[in-house]
């Protein structure tokens, strides 16, 4: 069924055809009649005013939020913590996401702030231009932003946000299944328009684009890669749809080389403040348990070294902090755990070739050729090594006995055995399919750091990598320490400003509005 917006676009295009037909009758310019109404010329792009370009840039700035406070809450305190990537150093943070008891003012950031920042930009484009490429990019960017929101909460306001003429966010929610259905429709339409305009000069809108510099062919590969990511998210809840959409994305062409990685470059990377100026965060025990156990050479390009105790000796090494820990001393935590290597010139990662390749490996493992899955698994690791500028991917994968490292706290007395003993080399044979899936997801987990929201989603979908339980569970029994948070509960603002609709959204969930309730696609039985 067509939405109000799609009908509006159709009417605009029909009007354009009538005008062209009339003009052709007078001038004989019949060639113009056959021009695809979605095809855009460089001159048309150049006519776009500053406001439309600013709105595109605004949406780009929210895919991975560039504003430091939104970044801190969404990428570090929520996604980073729940993925086992990041924990806080302040000794006064007693109510936080990682212990499942965040305060109300923390809860609003991933929902209220993201929606309220996104839609003024999006509406500004939709209501301010007829340019097909700009509209396609707006739809693509909205999906890129909002698929992370729905994966965090489940049902969200989506279709009704645009249909509402009052430009309010206090609207009815869509179920997560409805959100995904709508997003696939919008992605497919955007991909079609971008394909139509693939020859458009990079000069056309490059000044608005700090990701791909106006290169439509690269935006196409990103759009299909995003479609592939979303398709594989449905591998357990709707496997046939997942297979269909993933196959379409792969056939069209996804990101396959690091030259096409989706990286946003800003004049200043404000996320660096969270790590280097504020010193609020250190690297999680989970990712370093894996990388230390595998003696991973990528560590030296990703994390700082700290003095680490080895028996009676102290050497320089990599040490992580358990998720949900309450540091006894902020200063000791800052000094005793590894930090992220980042500066103000670092780009923001959206999507890399390694992720797309591991997604293709999983596709082959489930529905294609096991030998191709094995090849893509190795290729994904090699692409990640190349991205980080280190050698030795083949030797890394040949380590037959390397397994994740047991955890020993470098600052306190905490210790816990590694949750997995997965090795690196691929195991041939269908009987090894599940352990090979664990290999794929574990290596993807390392390769996509610091995309915590994505890593948390994959952990919930597959159960991999096997993460340590939180140290302190303050959920009052609503969250399992072993399996962690499955979603976020809706913020207080929704209950006060949108009460009827949020109540209906909770009815769409399979349980109460708590972090322990599983969302629509989170259906795989928990791993033993």
PALOPA-517331 format. One record per residue (C-alpha): residue number from 1; residue in three letters; x, y, z. Coordinates in nm, 3 decimals, padded with zeros to 5 digits, always signed. Last residue first. Example, Ala and Ser with C-alpha at 12.3 -4.5 7.8 and 13.67 -1.06 7.14 Angstrom:
<sites>
  resi  resn       xx       yy       zz
     2   SER  +01.367  -00.106  +00.714
     1   ALA  +01.230  -00.450  +00.780
</sites>
This chain:
<sites>
  resi  resn       xx       yy       zz
   528   UNK  +02.456  -02.367  +02.674
   527   UNK  +02.356  -02.113  +02.412
   526   UNK  +02.025  -01.934  +02.464
   525   UNK  +01.748  -02.043  +02.230
   524   UNK  +01.738  -01.818  +01.920
   523   UNK  +01.442  -01.579  +01.932
   522   UNK  +01.582  -01.225  +01.935
   521   UNK  +01.414  -01.109  +01.609
   520   UNK  +01.106  -00.963  +01.780
   519   UNK  +01.264  -00.820  +02.097
   518   UNK  +01.350  -01.013  +02.414
   517   UNK  +01.239  -00.877  +02.750
   516   UNK  +01.518  -00.847  +03.009
   515   UNK  +01.565  -00.472  +02.968
   514   UNK  +01.212  -00.413  +03.099
   513   UNK  +00.887  -00.303  +02.937
   512   UNK  +00.705  -00.627  +03.014
   511   UNK  +00.692  -00.932  +02.789
   510   UNK  +00.650  -01.050  +02.431
   509   UNK  +00.643  -00.690  +02.316
   508   UNK  +00.353  -00.558  +02.107
   507   UNK  +00.157  -00.478  +02.425
   506   UNK  +00.448  -00.254  +02.528
   505   UNK  +00.393  -00.058  +02.207
   504   UNK  +00.024  -00.009  +02.291
   503   UNK  +00.124  +00.139  +02.627
   502   UNK  +00.373  +00.362  +02.443
   501   UNK  +00.090  +00.486  +02.223
   500   UNK  -00.148  +00.566  +02.504
   499   UNK  +00.115  +00.741  +02.715
   498   UNK  +00.284  +00.971  +02.461
   497   UNK  +00.398  +01.269  +02.671
   496   UNK  +00.424  +01.126  +03.024
   495   UNK  +00.499  +00.760  +02.946
   494   UNK  +00.719  +00.853  +02.650
   493   UNK  +00.915  +01.101  +02.863
   492   UNK  +00.990  +00.832  +03.120
   491   UNK  +01.210  +00.649  +02.871
   490   UNK  +01.119  +00.318  +02.707
   489   UNK  +01.300  +00.014  +02.840
   488   UNK  +01.622  -00.085  +02.671
   487   UNK  +01.669  -00.421  +02.499
   486   UNK  +01.803  -00.772  +02.559
   485   UNK  +02.014  -00.687  +02.862
   484   UNK  +02.252  -00.959  +02.972
   483   UNK  +02.252  -01.333  +02.912
   482   UNK  +02.440  -01.451  +03.222
   481   UNK  +02.335  -01.169  +03.453
   480   UNK  +01.972  -01.232  +03.361
   479   UNK  +01.767  -00.913  +03.364
   478   UNK  +01.441  -00.837  +03.548
   477   UNK  +01.566  -00.971  +03.881
   476   UNK  +01.596  -00.639  +04.063
   475   UNK  +01.801  -00.496  +03.777
   474   UNK  +02.107  -00.410  +03.989
   473   UNK  +02.331  -00.682  +03.845
   472   UNK  +02.692  -00.617  +03.942
   471   UNK  +02.974  -00.805  +03.771
   470   UNK  +02.791  -00.851  +03.441
   469   UNK  +02.823  -01.198  +03.294
   468   UNK  +03.124  -01.257  +03.069
   467   UNK  +03.042  -01.269  +02.700
   466   UNK  +03.020  -01.566  +02.464
   465   UNK  +03.079  -01.415  +02.121
   464   UNK  +02.824  -01.503  +02.018
   463   UNK  +02.470  -01.576  +02.142
   462   UNK  +02.342  -01.548  +01.784
   461   UNK  +02.083  -01.269  +01.776
   460   UNK  +02.159  -01.114  +02.114
   459   UNK  +02.533  -01.111  +02.047
   458   UNK  +02.472  -00.974  +01.700
   457   UNK  +02.265  -00.688  +01.840
   456   UNK  +02.531  -00.609  +02.102
   455   UNK  +02.799  -00.600  +01.830
   454   UNK  +02.591  -00.358  +01.623
   453   UNK  +02.528  -00.120  +01.912
   452   UNK  +02.893  -00.147  +02.012
   451   UNK  +03.040  -00.044  +01.678
   450   UNK  +03.391  +00.012  +01.822
   449   UNK  +03.501  -00.247  +01.703
   448   UNK  +03.377  -00.402  +01.378
   447   UNK  +03.667  -00.647  +01.328
   446   UNK  +03.669  -00.795  +01.679
   445   UNK  +03.299  -00.878  +01.677
   444   UNK  +03.329  -01.001  +01.317
   443   UNK  +03.594  -01.246  +01.435
   442   UNK  +03.365  -01.375  +01.708
   441   UNK  +03.065  -01.387  +01.474
   440   UNK  +03.247  -01.595  +01.213
   439   UNK  +03.409  -01.828  +01.467
   438   UNK  +03.078  -01.883  +01.649
   437   UNK  +02.915  -01.967  +01.317
   436   UNK  +03.197  -02.216  +01.262
   435   UNK  +03.109  -02.371  +01.599
   434   UNK  +02.748  -02.401  +01.489
   433   UNK  +02.829  -02.552  +01.149
   432   UNK  +03.076  -02.812  +01.282
   431   UNK  +02.858  -03.114  +01.205
   430   UNK  +02.830  -02.980  +00.849
   429   UNK  +03.196  -03.060  +00.787
   428   UNK  +03.527  -02.875  +00.785
   427   UNK  +03.645  -02.689  +01.096
   426   UNK  +03.782  -02.339  +01.026
   425   UNK  +04.097  -02.252  +01.222
   424   UNK  +04.061  -01.996  +01.506
   423   UNK  +03.974  -02.188  +01.821
   422   UNK  +03.661  -02.151  +02.032
   421   UNK  +03.718  -02.219  +02.401
   420   UNK  +03.446  -01.986  +02.518
   419   UNK  +03.324  -01.836  +02.846
   418   UNK  +03.676  -01.750  +02.960
   417   UNK  +03.730  -01.831  +03.326
   416   UNK  +03.678  -01.557  +03.583
   415   UNK  +03.897  -01.336  +03.800
   414   UNK  +03.832  -01.031  +04.013
   413   UNK  +04.099  -00.924  +04.263
   412   UNK  +04.140  -00.559  +04.164
   411   UNK  +04.351  -00.359  +03.920
   410   UNK  +04.472  -00.601  +03.652
   409   UNK  +04.167  -00.823  +03.695
   408   UNK  +04.240  -01.177  +03.579
   407   UNK  +04.024  -01.301  +03.293
   406   UNK  +04.081  -01.634  +03.121
   405   UNK  +04.212  -01.586  +02.767
   404   UNK  +04.020  -01.683  +02.455
   403   UNK  +04.165  -01.981  +02.266
   402   UNK  +04.485  -02.048  +02.070
   401   UNK  +04.535  -02.417  +01.993
   400   UNK  +04.546  -02.434  +01.613
   399   UNK  +04.703  -02.098  +01.538
   398   UNK  +04.664  -02.105  +01.158
   397   UNK  +04.421  -01.814  +01.156
   396   UNK  +04.689  -01.578  +01.288
   395   UNK  +04.946  -01.712  +01.042
   394   UNK  +04.714  -01.624  +00.753
   393   UNK  +04.632  -01.280  +00.895
   392   UNK  +05.000  -01.194  +00.948
   391   UNK  +05.037  -00.830  +00.858
   390   UNK  +04.909  -00.513  +01.021
   389   UNK  +04.769  -00.190  +00.875
   388   UNK  +04.445  -00.188  +01.072
   387   UNK  +04.231  -00.208  +00.758
   386   UNK  +04.461  -00.477  +00.619
   385   UNK  +04.416  -00.690  +00.929
   384   UNK  +04.039  -00.643  +00.903
   383   UNK  +04.044  -00.739  +00.535
   382   UNK  +04.247  -01.052  +00.615
   381   UNK  +04.001  -01.155  +00.885
   380   UNK  +03.708  -01.113  +00.646
   379   UNK  +03.894  -01.304  +00.376
   378   UNK  +03.947  -01.600  +00.609
   377   UNK  +03.575  -01.616  +00.685
   376   UNK  +03.498  -01.560  +00.316
   375   UNK  +03.699  -01.867  +00.219
   374   UNK  +03.536  -02.080  +00.489
   373   UNK  +03.189  -01.969  +00.380
   372   UNK  +03.282  -02.048  +00.020
   371   UNK  +03.382  -02.400  +00.125
   370   UNK  +03.057  -02.433  +00.317
   369   UNK  +02.857  -02.343  +00.008
   368   UNK  +02.517  -02.181  +00.032
   367   UNK  +02.225  -02.135  +00.268
   366   UNK  +02.345  -02.115  +00.628
   365   UNK  +02.725  -02.118  +00.594
   364   UNK  +02.704  -01.914  +00.273
   363   UNK  +02.499  -01.642  +00.443
   362   UNK  +02.734  -01.650  +00.741
   361   UNK  +03.031  -01.591  +00.512
   360   UNK  +02.843  -01.309  +00.338
   359   UNK  +02.789  -01.142  +00.674
   358   UNK  +03.158  -01.193  +00.751
   357   UNK  +03.241  -01.019  +00.423
   356   UNK  +03.011  -00.723  +00.491
   355   UNK  +03.166  -00.683  +00.836
   354   UNK  +03.522  -00.702  +00.700
   353   UNK  +03.445  -00.447  +00.428
   352   UNK  +03.364  -00.184  +00.688
   351   UNK  +03.052  -00.004  +00.803
   350   UNK  +02.991  +00.315  +01.000
   349   UNK  +03.335  +00.400  +01.141
   348   UNK  +03.384  +00.757  +01.262
   347   UNK  +03.713  +00.902  +01.136
   346   UNK  +04.011  +00.982  +01.364
   345   UNK  +04.136  +01.340  +01.340
   344   UNK  +04.055  +01.438  +01.699
   343   UNK  +04.247  +01.143  +01.835
   342   UNK  +04.194  +00.776  +01.909
   341   UNK  +04.386  +00.483  +02.052
   340   UNK  +04.135  +00.339  +02.296
   339   UNK  +04.247  +00.291  +02.656
   338   UNK  +04.381  -00.017  +02.831
   337   UNK  +04.312  -00.066  +03.201
   336   UNK  +04.531  +00.004  +03.505
   335   UNK  +04.594  +00.378  +03.484
   334   UNK  +04.236  +00.494  +03.421
   333   UNK  +04.099  +00.234  +03.664
   332   UNK  +04.346  +00.335  +03.935
   331   UNK  +04.248  +00.699  +03.896
   330   UNK  +03.877  +00.617  +03.912
   329   UNK  +03.928  +00.427  +04.236
   328   UNK  +03.718  +00.141  +04.371
   327   UNK  +03.591  +00.082  +04.019
   326   UNK  +03.231  -00.044  +04.016
   325   UNK  +03.229  -00.321  +03.756
   324   UNK  +02.927  -00.379  +03.534
   323   UNK  +03.138  -00.485  +03.237
   322   UNK  +03.474  -00.622  +03.347
   321   UNK  +03.774  -00.400  +03.279
   320   UNK  +04.040  -00.485  +03.023
   319   UNK  +04.418  -00.523  +03.025
   318   UNK  +04.665  -00.511  +02.736
   317   UNK  +05.036  -00.548  +02.793
   316   UNK  +05.354  -00.393  +02.929
   315   UNK  +05.533  -00.621  +03.174
   314   UNK  +05.533  -00.663  +03.549
   313   UNK  +05.701  -00.970  +03.693
   312   UNK  +05.631  -01.198  +03.988
   311   UNK  +05.354  -01.381  +03.806
   310   UNK  +05.265  -01.174  +03.504
   309   UNK  +05.128  -00.841  +03.627
   308   UNK  +05.035  -00.591  +03.356
   307   UNK  +05.173  -00.236  +03.316
   306   UNK  +04.952  -00.066  +03.055
   305   UNK  +04.935  -00.082  +02.676
   304   UNK  +04.709  +00.139  +02.468
   303   UNK  +04.449  -00.002  +02.234
   302   UNK  +04.362  -00.019  +01.862
   301   UNK  +04.681  -00.025  +01.653
   300   UNK  +04.875  -00.245  +01.898
   299   UNK  +04.573  -00.468  +01.947
   298   UNK  +04.561  -00.563  +01.578
   297   UNK  +04.845  -00.810  +01.641
   296   UNK  +04.604  -01.058  +01.806
   295   UNK  +04.774  -01.296  +02.048
   294   UNK  +04.460  -01.514  +02.015
   293   UNK  +04.408  -01.525  +02.389
   292   UNK  +04.487  -01.156  +02.420
   291   UNK  +04.238  -01.070  +02.144
   290   UNK  +03.956  -01.277  +02.288
   289   UNK  +03.997  -01.182  +02.653
   288   UNK  +04.059  -00.828  +02.528
   287   UNK  +03.715  -00.811  +02.369
   286   UNK  +03.544  -00.935  +02.684
   285   UNK  +03.745  -00.743  +02.944
   284   UNK  +03.618  -00.411  +02.819
   283   UNK  +03.836  -00.119  +02.711
   282   UNK  +03.836  +00.194  +02.926
   281   UNK  +03.599  +00.486  +02.963
   280   UNK  +03.549  +00.823  +03.135
   279   UNK  +03.893  +00.967  +03.057
   278   UNK  +03.729  +01.309  +03.009
   277   UNK  +03.998  +01.438  +02.774
   276   UNK  +04.124  +01.120  +02.608
   275   UNK  +03.838  +00.873  +02.596
   274   UNK  +03.515  +01.072  +02.599
   273   UNK  +03.685  +01.364  +02.423
   272   UNK  +03.777  +01.140  +02.130
   271   UNK  +03.408  +01.124  +02.044
   270   UNK  +03.441  +01.487  +01.929
   269   UNK  +03.623  +01.385  +01.612
   268   UNK  +03.713  +01.726  +01.475
   267   UNK  +03.693  +01.853  +01.116
   266   UNK  +03.480  +01.545  +01.057
   265   UNK  +03.546  +01.235  +00.850
   264   UNK  +03.268  +00.977  +00.831
   263   UNK  +03.386  +00.633  +00.728
   262   UNK  +03.185  +00.388  +00.517
   261   UNK  +03.450  +00.148  +00.388
   260   UNK  +03.483  +00.153  +00.009
   259   UNK  +03.864  +00.154  -00.006
   258   UNK  +03.855  -00.125  +00.250
   257   UNK  +03.731  -00.357  -00.022
   256   UNK  +03.419  -00.574  -00.056
   255   UNK  +03.133  -00.338  +00.028
   254   UNK  +02.816  -00.483  -00.125
   253   UNK  +02.710  -00.564  -00.480
   252   UNK  +02.366  -00.617  -00.628
   251   UNK  +02.387  -00.995  -00.596
   250   UNK  +02.488  -00.965  -00.230
   249   UNK  +02.195  -00.736  -00.147
   248   UNK  +01.941  -00.951  -00.330
   247   UNK  +02.072  -01.269  -00.165
   246   UNK  +02.047  -01.105  +00.179
   245   UNK  +01.686  -01.004  +00.113
   244   UNK  +01.582  -01.353  +00.007
   243   UNK  +01.777  -01.539  +00.278
   242   UNK  +01.642  -01.317  +00.555
   241   UNK  +01.289  -01.353  +00.418
   240   UNK  +01.330  -01.730  +00.428
   239   UNK  +01.487  -01.724  +00.774
   238   UNK  +01.214  -01.520  +00.944
   237   UNK  +01.283  -01.525  +01.322
   236   UNK  +01.620  -01.697  +01.316
   235   UNK  +01.797  -01.528  +01.025
   234   UNK  +01.617  -01.195  +01.073
   233   UNK  +01.930  -00.996  +01.162
   232   UNK  +02.083  -01.142  +00.848
   231   UNK  +01.853  -00.922  +00.641
   230   UNK  +01.942  -00.610  +00.839
   229   UNK  +02.313  -00.655  +00.779
   228   UNK  +02.254  -00.736  +00.410
   227   UNK  +02.037  -00.425  +00.368
   226   UNK  +02.312  -00.217  +00.527
   225   UNK  +02.559  -00.370  +00.283
   224   UNK  +02.322  -00.285  -00.003
   223   UNK  +02.306  +00.078  +00.106
   222   UNK  +02.684  +00.094  +00.154
   221   UNK  +02.746  -00.046  -00.193
   220   UNK  +02.506  +00.209  -00.337
   219   UNK  +02.667  +00.494  -00.146
   218   UNK  +02.995  +00.385  -00.303
   217   UNK  +02.851  +00.403  -00.655
   216   UNK  +02.696  +00.742  -00.577
   215   UNK  +03.034  +00.905  -00.505
   214   UNK  +02.942  +01.243  -00.351
   213   UNK  +03.250  +01.268  -00.130
   212   UNK  +03.191  +00.925  +00.019
   211   UNK  +03.152  +00.998  +00.391
   210   UNK  +03.191  +01.374  +00.429
   209   UNK  +02.904  +01.444  +00.187
   208   UNK  +02.743  +01.786  +00.153
   207   UNK  +03.022  +01.933  -00.061
   206   UNK  +03.016  +01.617  -00.270
   205   UNK  +02.667  +01.695  -00.395
   204   UNK  +02.708  +01.727  -00.770
   203   UNK  +03.088  +01.732  -00.783
   202   UNK  +03.090  +01.354  -00.750
   201   UNK  +02.937  +01.349  -01.096
   200   UNK  +02.617  +01.149  -01.142
   199   UNK  +02.685  +00.825  -01.326
   198   UNK  +02.511  +00.614  -01.062
   197   UNK  +02.188  +00.810  -01.096
   196   UNK  +01.954  +00.523  -01.183
   195   UNK  +02.138  +00.303  -00.935
   194   UNK  +02.083  +00.565  -00.666
   193   UNK  +01.712  +00.567  -00.741
   192   UNK  +01.684  +00.187  -00.729
   191   UNK  +01.887  +00.168  -00.407
   190   UNK  +01.662  +00.428  -00.244
   189   UNK  +01.350  +00.231  -00.341
   188   UNK  +01.500  -00.092  -00.207
   187   UNK  +01.605  +00.078  +00.116
   186   UNK  +01.258  +00.227  +00.165
   185   UNK  +01.082  -00.105  +00.114
   184   UNK  +01.333  -00.281  +00.343
   183   UNK  +01.273  -00.014  +00.607
   182   UNK  +00.895  -00.057  +00.590
   181   UNK  +00.918  -00.431  +00.647
   180   UNK  +01.172  -00.380  +00.926
   179   UNK  +00.947  -00.132  +01.103
   178   UNK  +00.645  -00.359  +01.064
   177   UNK  +00.835  -00.648  +01.225
   176   UNK  +00.947  -00.415  +01.501
   175   UNK  +00.586  -00.325  +01.571
   174   UNK  +00.502  +00.027  +01.463
   173   UNK  +00.441  +00.292  +01.726
   172   UNK  +00.162  +00.548  +01.730
   171   UNK  +00.250  +00.916  +01.750
   170   UNK  +00.391  +01.162  +02.002
   169   UNK  +00.680  +01.259  +01.773
   168   UNK  +00.483  +01.551  +01.632
   167   UNK  +00.521  +01.708  +01.288
   166   UNK  +00.157  +01.820  +01.299
   165   UNK  +00.095  +01.647  +00.967
   164   UNK  +00.154  +01.300  +01.108
   163   UNK  +00.229  +01.067  +00.816
   162   UNK  +00.602  +01.104  +00.867
   161   UNK  +00.610  +01.006  +01.234
   160   UNK  +00.333  +00.754  +01.166
   159   UNK  +00.569  +00.525  +00.972
   158   UNK  +00.830  +00.505  +01.248
   157   UNK  +00.744  +00.532  +01.616
   156   UNK  +00.929  +00.241  +01.777
   155   UNK  +00.863  -00.128  +01.855
   154   UNK  +01.178  -00.320  +01.956
   153   UNK  +01.393  -00.103  +02.184
   152   UNK  +01.761  -00.125  +02.085
   151   UNK  +01.717  -00.295  +01.748
   150   UNK  +01.444  -00.038  +01.672
   149   UNK  +01.686  +00.245  +01.749
   148   UNK  +01.971  +00.094  +01.547
   147   UNK  +01.741  +00.050  +01.247
   146   UNK  +01.651  +00.415  +01.300
   145   UNK  +01.981  +00.575  +01.205
   144   UNK  +02.069  +00.376  +00.893
   143   UNK  +01.702  +00.371  +00.791
   142   UNK  +01.683  +00.750  +00.818
   141   UNK  +02.008  +00.775  +00.621
   140   UNK  +01.874  +00.567  +00.333
   139   UNK  +01.549  +00.763  +00.324
   138   UNK  +01.730  +01.097  +00.321
   137   UNK  +01.973  +00.967  +00.058
   136   UNK  +01.681  +00.870  -00.164
   135   UNK  +01.518  +01.211  -00.117
   134   UNK  +01.843  +01.389  -00.206
   133   UNK  +01.884  +01.168  -00.513
   132   UNK  +01.525  +01.225  -00.628
   131   UNK  +01.536  +01.604  -00.600
   130   UNK  +01.184  +01.724  -00.528
   129   UNK  +01.304  +01.933  -00.234
   128   UNK  +01.201  +02.103  +00.089
   127   UNK  +00.931  +01.888  +00.245
   126   UNK  +01.124  +01.562  +00.234
   125   UNK  +01.457  +01.732  +00.304
   124   UNK  +01.345  +01.942  +00.600
   123   UNK  +01.137  +01.650  +00.723
   122   UNK  +01.455  +01.443  +00.757
   121   UNK  +01.653  +01.717  +00.929
   120   UNK  +01.372  +01.796  +01.175
   119   UNK  +01.326  +01.419  +01.220
   118   UNK  +01.670  +01.317  +01.336
   117   UNK  +01.743  +01.532  +01.642
   116   UNK  +01.412  +01.465  +01.821
   115   UNK  +01.432  +01.095  +01.741
   114   UNK  +01.790  +01.058  +01.864
   113   UNK  +01.741  +01.267  +02.178
   112   UNK  +01.422  +01.094  +02.286
   111   UNK  +01.544  +00.739  +02.229
   110   UNK  +01.915  +00.675  +02.299
   109   UNK  +01.937  +00.977  +02.534
   108   UNK  +01.617  +00.942  +02.740
   107   UNK  +01.741  +00.660  +02.960
   106   UNK  +02.027  +00.860  +03.113
   105   UNK  +01.790  +01.123  +03.257
   104   UNK  +01.573  +00.847  +03.400
   103   UNK  +01.865  +00.691  +03.588
   102   UNK  +02.029  +00.372  +03.469
   101   UNK  +01.971  +00.051  +03.667
   100   UNK  +02.083  -00.242  +03.448
    99   UNK  +02.438  -00.264  +03.589
    98   UNK  +02.588  -00.185  +03.249
    97   UNK  +02.326  +00.082  +03.187
    96   UNK  +02.430  +00.293  +03.483
    95   UNK  +02.332  +00.384  +03.837
    94   UNK  +02.640  +00.363  +04.059
    93   UNK  +02.861  +00.594  +03.854
    92   UNK  +03.066  +00.754  +04.133
    91   UNK  +03.387  +00.552  +04.080
    90   UNK  +03.424  +00.697  +03.731
    89   UNK  +03.606  +00.452  +03.496
    88   UNK  +03.324  +00.343  +03.267
    87   UNK  +03.310  +00.017  +03.077
    86   UNK  +03.359  -00.059  +02.707
    85   UNK  +03.357  -00.340  +02.450
    84   UNK  +03.152  -00.610  +02.624
    83   UNK  +02.866  -00.562  +02.377
    82   UNK  +02.628  -00.441  +02.648
    81   UNK  +02.883  -00.182  +02.757
    80   UNK  +02.964  -00.046  +02.413
    79   UNK  +02.603  -00.037  +02.300
    78   UNK  +02.468  +00.142  +02.608
    77   UNK  +02.733  +00.352  +02.787
    76   UNK  +02.968  +00.371  +02.489
    75   UNK  +02.778  +00.417  +02.164
    74   UNK  +02.448  +00.564  +02.280
    73   UNK  +02.542  +00.759  +02.589
    72   UNK  +02.889  +00.873  +02.488
    71   UNK  +02.794  +00.946  +02.128
    70   UNK  +02.494  +01.153  +02.237
    69   UNK  +02.729  +01.348  +02.465
    68   UNK  +03.006  +01.389  +02.207
    67   UNK  +02.797  +01.509  +01.914
    66   UNK  +02.916  +01.291  +01.624
    65   UNK  +02.635  +01.040  +01.651
    64   UNK  +02.696  +00.727  +01.442
    63   UNK  +02.417  +00.758  +01.188
    62   UNK  +02.348  +01.100  +01.343
    61   UNK  +02.600  +01.330  +01.168
    60   UNK  +02.490  +01.201  +00.827
    59   UNK  +02.138  +01.319  +00.906
    58   UNK  +02.265  +01.671  +00.975
    57   UNK  +02.481  +01.670  +00.663
    56   UNK  +02.173  +01.592  +00.455
    55   UNK  +01.986  +01.870  +00.636
    54   UNK  +02.269  +02.116  +00.566
    53   UNK  +02.253  +02.027  +00.198
    52   UNK  +01.881  +02.097  +00.191
    51   UNK  +01.929  +02.430  +00.372
    50   UNK  +02.213  +02.546  +00.151
    49   UNK  +01.999  +02.542  -00.157
    48   UNK  +01.986  +02.272  -00.419
    47   UNK  +02.048  +02.421  -00.764
    46   UNK  +02.372  +02.224  -00.793
    45   UNK  +02.176  +01.901  -00.770
    44   UNK  +01.960  +02.002  -01.064
    43   UNK  +02.265  +02.101  -01.268
    42   UNK  +02.425  +01.764  -01.197
    41   UNK  +02.127  +01.594  -01.353
    40   UNK  +01.891  +01.367  -01.165
    39   UNK  +01.721  +01.051  -01.289
    38   UNK  +01.419  +00.956  -01.079
    37   UNK  +01.178  +01.085  -01.345
    36   UNK  +01.346  +00.848  -01.594
    35   UNK  +01.379  +01.042  -01.921
    34   UNK  +01.150  +00.914  -02.197
    33   UNK  +00.962  +01.240  -02.244
    32   UNK  +01.290  +01.431  -02.275
    31   UNK  +01.370  +01.253  -02.598
    30   UNK  +01.052  +01.391  -02.762
    29   UNK  +01.181  +01.748  -02.788
    28   UNK  +00.947  +01.834  -03.083
    27   UNK  +00.911  +02.191  -02.962
    26   UNK  +00.544  +02.251  -02.915
    25   UNK  +00.413  +01.898  -02.857
    24   UNK  +00.723  +01.820  -02.653
    23   UNK  +00.638  +02.097  -02.410
    22   UNK  +00.294  +01.953  -02.350
    21   UNK  +00.438  +01.606  -02.297
    20   UNK  +00.702  +01.742  -02.058
    19   UNK  +00.445  +01.924  -01.850
    18   UNK  +00.225  +01.616  -01.831
    17   UNK  +00.524  +01.401  -01.732
    16   UNK  +00.619  +01.645  -01.455
    15   UNK  +00.267  +01.634  -01.316
    14   UNK  +00.282  +01.255  -01.312
    13   UNK  +00.612  +01.277  -01.121
    12   UNK  +00.467  +01.512  -00.860
    11   UNK  +00.159  +01.294  -00.824
    10   UNK  +00.379  +00.989  -00.771
     9   UNK  +00.583  +01.175  -00.509
     8   UNK  +00.268  +01.266  -00.317
     7   UNK  +00.148  +00.905  -00.342
     6   UNK  +00.483  +00.794  -00.196
     5   UNK  +00.447  +01.046  +00.088
     4   UNK  +00.091  +00.949  +00.174
     3   UNK  +00.204  +00.586  +00.189
     2   UNK  +00.136  +00.342  -00.090
     1   UNK  +00.000  +00.000  +00.000
</sites>
